[in-house]
Amino acid sequence: MDEDNPTAESLAVKDGRFMAVGTRAEIDALRGAGTQVFDHRDAVITPGFIDAHTHPAGAGVRELKDVNVDVRSIAEIKDRMAARARETPPGEWIRGFKYDDTKLAEGRPLNRLDLDEAVPDHPAVVGHRGGHTSVYNSRAFALAEVTAETPDPPGGKFYREDGELTGLVAERANYIISRLIPGTHTDDDRQAGVKLITELMAQAGLTSFHDAGTSSSSVRAYSAAYRNGELSCRVYMMMRGAYEDLRQAGVSTGLGDEWLRVGGVKYGADGSASERTMRMSTPYVGRPDDYGILTMTREAIHDVVEVAHRSGWQVGIHANGDVTIGMVLDAYERVQELWPRPDPRHRIEHCSLVNPDLLARIKAVGAVPTPFYTYAHYHGNKWVEYGPEKMEWMFAHRSFLDYGIPVAPASDYTPGPYEPLMAIQSMVTRRDFEGRVWGPSQRITVPEAMRICTMGGAYASFEEDIKGSVTVGKLADFVVLAADPHDVDPDGIKEIPVVRTVAGGRVTWEG
């Protein structure tokens, strides 16, 4: 996918970079000490895939320590939570993760009474895979002294039905309860989680990712895994917890090397697309008074953007809804007018619901949107709450490209699957897992989707000169596929096996 050399038979790697790309005869002549030759005669080589917005450090340790409830019924969730409770001393927290409310056989969401039945003797929480809502049992609410009469905090919500708590808690209201959960994960746990999750991501063909909201403990975990040779993907760390100390020390975006680099600073300004809490100018279908949730005020957005921009940092703000995207653009336009910087590449994380005015402003200010790349396919059951009209402007890959906006690939894992081949299928077909098509006007071609998943990710981290294509001199990050995504039925792209993943000439996965 080097535009000057789009196809090749073989390639040579030296010192972790592409030394030559060409015919088998040309590359065979370069064999020698220190030179690796890769020639997959019956397979397809693509650049290494990049996920420009994901949360793997936290996901990795949860895979090791918490209860995975990525199942298809409330009964199964209850069984898994109850099984963990039986082996846990009474009073200790039981934590579930990767719950999806729209994929359950019972046709309804999990609630407080379900968890009370499954886990009567422990406080319990089940986190939605979207990361913005959780379901708690009665013991958890009692510990936090939250009742049906407790007022909703700014930027959060306790959901009620018939005057009683349902168990569902959204956004900043979560902190009132979750702050009581002891921090039991050690640095060794987190390092093991990083090792596991980067191995799994490499199996899917990922060679780099951007951790969107890196904590101090995650920095330690990535650093330890890197030192021990256990890091299977390159990491661009978008700071959260460690940001202020780094900024005060004079550190800014770009410090590090090709494996572990300080990225931008990450903030969150509204709710979730998959959990139907993002802030919009029009209400959700069937909920005429519900426009979603803002988690930052306009003033707070302006304040954090000004400080970071003037300190030399790239800024990435989670903004799903059109209202929130407009607020973020106001802040980006202001700082560029008052304190102009060449090419700051500030980002709009998710940038889910747009319109022509927002697209023109994104282009003018040079912002980089990171829309969800697997959502159209994976989360199809949720889009009825937005309706077909909004879906023509959500995850707007076609519109971004048509406006000449550099768009980055993003799974937001765990909220969305990180598999790049599913992402390519999703962007190309806009067809969900049950066969429905959402927002067909936003379909793009396979070559466009491939470029987003490679060069688009590299551009978002200022690394387009060193990664994102199979080009002489660039990092030798590439993937070997059993079939060419350009040639198969688009609805079968996600089924293509990943044969091998290579980062810097090192094989990180081989099937």
QUIJO-V897930 format. One record per backbone hydrogen bond with DSSP energy under -1.0 kcal/mol. CO is the residue of the C=O (numbers start at 1). NH is the residue of the N-H. E is the energy in kcal/mol with one decimal. If there is no record, write none. Layout:
# QUIJO-V897930
CO&NH&E ; CO&NH&E
This chain:
# QUIJO-V897930
2&5&-1.6 ; 10&22&-2.2 ; 11&38&-2.9 ; 12&19&-2.9 ; 12&20&-1.5 ; 13&36&-3.1 ; 14&17&-1.7 ; 16&476&-2.7 ; 17&14&-2.5 ; 18&473&-2.9 ; 20&12&-2.8 ; 22&9&-1.4 ; 22&10&-2.1 ; 23&27&-2.4 ; 24&28&-3.0 ; 25&29&-1.3 ; 27&30&-1.9 ; 28&31&-1.3 ; 32&35&-2.0 ; 36&13&-3.0 ; 38&11&-2.0 ; 40&43&-1.3 ; 44&481&-3.4 ; 46&479&-2.8 ; 49&207&-2.8 ; 49&208&-1.3 ; 51&210&-2.4 ; 53&412&-3.5 ; 54&212&-2.6 ; 55&59&-1.5 ; 56&60&-2.9 ; 57&61&-1.6 ; 58&62&-1.8 ; 59&63&-2.2 ; 60&64&-1.2 ; 61&65&-2.1 ; 62&66&-2.2 ; 67&97&-2.5 ; 69&71&-2.4 ; 72&105&-2.1 ; 73&77&-1.7 ; 74&78&-2.8 ; 75&79&-2.2 ; 76&80&-2.4 ; 77&81&-2.6 ; 78&82&-2.7 ; 79&83&-2.2 ; 80&84&-1.8 ; 81&85&-2.2 ; 82&86&-2.0 ; 85&88&-1.6 ; 89&92&-1.8 ; 94&125&-2.2 ; 95&67&-2.8 ; 96&127&-2.7 ; 97&69&-2.7 ; 99&129&-2.9 ; 100&103&-1.2 ; 104&107&-1.7 ; 111&115&-1.6 ; 112&116&-2.3 ; 113&117&-2.1 ; 114&118&-2.0 ; 115&119&-3.2 ; 121&91&-1.6 ; 123&94&-2.1 ; 124&137&-1.7 ; 125&96&-3.0 ; 126&135&-2.5 ; 127&99&-2.1 ; 128&131&-1.9 ; 132&171&-3.0 ; 133&128&-2.4 ; 134&169&-2.6 ; 135&126&-2.6 ; 137&141&-1.8 ; 138&142&-2.5 ; 139&143&-2.3 ; 140&144&-1.7 ; 141&146&-2.6 ; 142&145&-1.0 ; 147&150&-1.5 ; 153&156&-1.9 ; 155&172&-2.2 ; 157&170&-2.8 ; 159&166&-2.2 ; 161&164&-1.6 ; 164&161&-2.7 ; 166&112&-3.4 ; 167&136&-2.0 ; 168&159&-2.4 ; 169&134&-2.1 ; 170&157&-1.7 ; 170&173&-1.6 ; 171&174&-2.1 ; 174&177&-1.2 ; 174&178&-3.4 ; 175&179&-1.8 ; 177&180&-2.0 ; 178&181&-1.7 ; 182&184&-1.3 ; 186&190&-2.3 ; 187&191&-2.4 ; 188&192&-2.4 ; 189&193&-2.3 ; 190&194&-2.3 ; 191&195&-2.4 ; 192&196&-2.4 ; 193&197&-2.8 ; 194&198&-2.3 ; 195&199&-1.5 ; 196&200&-2.1 ; 197&201&-2.3 ; 198&202&-2.1 ; 199&203&-1.8 ; 201&206&-2.2 ; 202&205&-1.6 ; 205&49&-1.9 ; 207&234&-2.8 ; 208&51&-1.8 ; 209&236&-2.2 ; 210&54&-2.0 ; 211&213&-1.5 ; 211&238&-2.5 ; 214&240&-2.4 ; 215&219&-2.1 ; 216&220&-2.0 ; 217&221&-2.0 ; 218&222&-3.0 ; 219&223&-2.6 ; 220&224&-2.5 ; 221&225&-2.4 ; 222&226&-2.5 ; 223&227&-2.5 ; 224&228&-1.9 ; 225&230&-3.3 ; 226&229&-1.5 ; 234&209&-2.3 ; 235&261&-2.4 ; 236&211&-1.6 ; 237&263&-3.3 ; 238&213&-1.9 ; 238&214&-3.2 ; 239&266&-2.8 ; 240&243&-1.1 ; 242&246&-1.9 ; 243&247&-3.0 ; 244&248&-2.6 ; 245&249&-1.4 ; 246&251&-2.5 ; 247&250&-1.7 ; 252&255&-1.4 ; 255&262&-3.6 ; 259&235&-2.9 ; 260&257&-1.9 ; 261&237&-3.1 ; 262&254&-3.1 ; 264&239&-2.3 ; 265&316&-2.9 ; 267&318&-3.2 ; 269&295&-2.2 ; 269&296&-1.1 ; 272&277&-2.8 ; 272&278&-1.5 ; 277&293&-3.2 ; 284&287&-2.0 ; 287&290&-2.2 ; 290&284&-2.1 ; 291&280&-3.1 ; 293&271&-1.5 ; 297&301&-2.2 ; 298&302&-2.2 ; 299&303&-2.3 ; 300&304&-2.4 ; 301&305&-2.2 ; 302&306&-2.2 ; 303&307&-2.1 ; 304&308&-2.3 ; 305&309&-2.8 ; 306&310&-2.4 ; 308&313&-2.6 ; 309&312&-1.4 ; 314&265&-2.3 ; 315&347&-3.5 ; 316&267&-2.3 ; 317&349&-1.5 ; 318&269&-2.6 ; 320&353&-2.5 ; 321&325&-2.6 ; 322&326&-2.0 ; 323&327&-1.7 ; 324&328&-2.4 ; 325&329&-2.5 ; 326&330&-2.0 ; 327&331&-1.6 ; 328&332&-2.3 ; 329&333&-2.9 ; 330&334&-2.0 ; 331&335&-2.2 ; 332&336&-1.8 ; 333&337&-1.6 ; 334&338&-2.5 ; 335&339&-3.0 ; 346&368&-2.2 ; 347&317&-1.6 ; 348&370&-2.0 ; 349&319&-2.5 ; 349&351&-1.4 ; 352&395&-1.6 ; 355&359&-2.5 ; 356&360&-2.1 ; 357&361&-1.9 ; 358&362&-2.7 ; 359&363&-2.3 ; 360&364&-2.2 ; 361&365&-2.3 ; 362&367&-1.6 ; 368&348&-2.2 ; 369&408&-2.5 ; 370&350&-1.1 ; 374&378&-2.8 ; 375&379&-2.2 ; 377&433&-1.6 ; 379&382&-2.3 ; 380&383&-1.2 ; 382&385&-1.5 ; 383&386&-1.6 ; 383&387&-2.3 ; 385&285&-2.2 ; 387&391&-2.0 ; 390&393&-2.5 ; 393&354&-2.2 ; 395&397&-2.1 ; 396&400&-2.6 ; 397&401&-2.2 ; 398&402&-2.5 ; 399&403&-2.0 ; 400&405&-2.8 ; 401&404&-1.5 ; 409&52&-2.9 ; 410&373&-3.1 ; 412&415&-1.6 ; 413&55&-2.0 ; 419&423&-1.9 ; 420&424&-2.6 ; 421&425&-2.0 ; 422&426&-2.7 ; 423&427&-2.7 ; 424&428&-2.0 ; 425&429&-2.6 ; 426&430&-2.2 ; 427&444&-1.4 ; 430&438&-2.7 ; 432&435&-1.9 ; 436&432&-3.4 ; 439&442&-2.2 ; 440&443&-1.7 ; 445&449&-2.5 ; 446&450&-2.8 ; 447&451&-2.1 ; 448&452&-2.2 ; 449&453&-2.1 ; 451&454&-1.1 ; 451&456&-2.5 ; 453&50&-2.7 ; 454&458&-1.9 ; 455&459&-2.6 ; 456&460&-1.5 ; 458&463&-3.0 ; 459&462&-1.9 ; 463&466&-1.7 ; 463&467&-1.6 ; 466&475&-2.8 ; 469&471&-1.5 ; 471&474&-2.3 ; 474&18&-2.8 ; 475&477&-2.3 ; 476&505&-2.0 ; 477&48&-2.0 ; 478&502&-2.9 ; 479&46&-2.7 ; 480&499&-2.7 ; 480&500&-1.5 ; 481&44&-2.6 ; 484&487&-1.9 ; 484&488&-1.2 ; 489&492&-2.8 ; 490&493&-1.2 ; 492&495&-1.3 ; 493&496&-1.8 ; 497&482&-2.3 ; 499&511&-2.4 ; 500&480&-3.1 ; 501&508&-2.5 ; 501&509&-1.5 ; 502&478&-2.3 ; 503&506&-1.8 ; 506&503&-2.7 ; 509&501&-2.7
